């Protein structure tokens, strides 16, 4: 699913729904920057350009899987390195 999301982002398709984590009703919430949030706002997935380019820690291309409390503070921010198969 991560591969599908990255492909959609790179191709500029701008909309992405992943029933496994985000559920229905999700979308890119930051004008095409690859930041997706569940409809209830408690889960997120990010593939922003700087993370995909590895421009900051951990200095390799990666995606974020986020969990928020109901006040929109991070409970978890997992960095998942992206590697070639």
Secondary structure in CASP SS format (residue, H / E / C, confidence):
PFRMAT SS
TARGET T0000
AUTHOR 0000-0000-0000
METHOD secondary structure of the structure
MODEL  1
X C 1.00
X H 1.00
X H 1.00
X H 1.00
X H 1.00
X H 1.00
X H 1.00
X H 1.00
X H 1.00
X H 1.00
X C 1.00
X C 1.00
X C 1.00
X C 1.00
X C 1.00
X C 1.00
X C 1.00
X C 1.00
X C 1.00
X C 1.00
X C 1.00
X C 1.00
X C 1.00
X C 1.00
X C 1.00
X C 1.00
X E 1.00
X E 1.00
X C 1.00
X C 1.00
X C 1.00
X C 1.00
X C 1.00
X C 1.00
X E 1.00
X E 1.00
X E 1.00
X C 1.00
X C 1.00
X C 1.00
X C 1.00
X C 1.00
X E 1.00
X E 1.00
X E 1.00
X E 1.00
X C 1.00
X C 1.00
X H 1.00
X H 1.00
X H 1.00
X H 1.00
X H 1.00
X C 1.00
X C 1.00
X C 1.00
X C 1.00
X C 1.00
X C 1.00
X C 1.00
X C 1.00
X E 1.00
X E 1.00
X E 1.00
X E 1.00
X E 1.00
X E 1.00
X E 1.00
X C 1.00
X C 1.00
X C 1.00
X C 1.00
X C 1.00
X E 1.00
X E 1.00
X E 1.00
X E 1.00
X E 1.00
X E 1.00
X E 1.00
X E 1.00
X C 1.00
X C 1.00
X C 1.00
X C 1.00
END
